[in-house]
Amino acid sequence: MTETAEQTEAQQALELFRAGVQALRAVDVGQVADDALLDWVRAVEVERRRLTTVDHAAVAEVDARHLAQERGCRDTATLLSLLLRVDPGEAKARVAAAIELGWRRTLTGERLPAVFGQTAAACAQGSISAAHARVITEAIDASPLDVQAERDVQIEAFLLEQAQRFAPRELRLIARRLHDTYDQDGRLASDADRERRRCLDFRQHADGCVSGRFHLDPIAGEALLTVLDPLARPAPAHDGTPDPRTPGQRRHDALRDALLLVLRTVSCPRRAVSPPRSC
């Protein structure tokens, strides 16, 4: 099949999809009997869930072709955020889902099954939602590598079974209990686990404030606590008035003071200022 034929097939499939959506929108649900209406709602939800697999395939292909870099974007999530006008967090989640649940390709172009094959199959059947799938993949990713090596298929199968009965919120609680069962004292993590989990993600807002999340390895965590603990202690006023700051505000101010001290005492490279880009 030539590239032109493939493009034509894709366009025809899209036109059929649009026609199907238009036909569904034309249904007068006010004339549908109660039981039939509930069946109809359930059936529409199944097809909505199956659509996520189309997104997985397309986004994974966009990522594999490095289309974001070709268009001056930092990564695929940034490209999706601009292209689809979705929040950066949602774009990142969709890219992660595509990589874990979509088809993969070798360097020679051969197709490989999804990383989480059972979950990908359930998405294709419409038996679980994208939120269910995210809980399952995150739960397995969060497991120590030793547990993954021995029980990843069992964990995936168990959580998929629970996903047929519970909403994502309840499934997340089940996944947390399962994690505690395998790693009751939280000590199964190896150096490799700590290495792959370390991160410091943040974004600067229009007003200059910065927000984000972090997961520090033991050395960085101990250094942070050693620096912040003495600086974040309550500081009553001279007249004995208690410190009005919350613990979180005190830690914030301690981090600010520590960073300013570093800037005053250490020669740090200045931030590079780049011209605005489309991505």
Sequence and secondary structure as in RCSB ss.txt:
>XXXX:A:sequence
MTETAEQTEAQQALELFRAGVQALRAVDVGQVADDALLDWVRAVEVERRRLTTVDHAAVAEVDARHLAQERGCRD
TATLLSLLLRVDPGEAKARVAAAIELGWRRTLTGERLPAVFGQTAAACAQGSISAAHARVITEAIDASPLDVQAE
RDVQIEAFLLEQAQRFAPRELRLIARRLHDTYDQDGRLASDADRERRRCLDFRQHADGCVSGRFHLDPIAGEALL
TVLDPLARPAPAHDGTPDPRTPGQRRHDALRDALLLVLRTVSCPRRAVSPPRSC
>XXXX:A:secstr
  HHHHHHHHHHHHHHHHHHHHHHHT  GGGS HHHHHHHHHHHHHHHHHHHHHHHHHHHHHHHTTHHHHTT SS
HHHHHHHHHT  HHHHHHHHHHHHHHS EE TT  EE  TTHHHHHHHHHTSS HHHHHHHHHHHHHS HHHHHH
HHHHHHHHHHHHHTTS HHHHHHHHHHHHHHHSTTS    HHHHHHH EEEEEE TTS EEEEEE  HHHHHHHH
HHHHHHTS    TT     S HHHHHHHHHHHHHHHHHHHS             
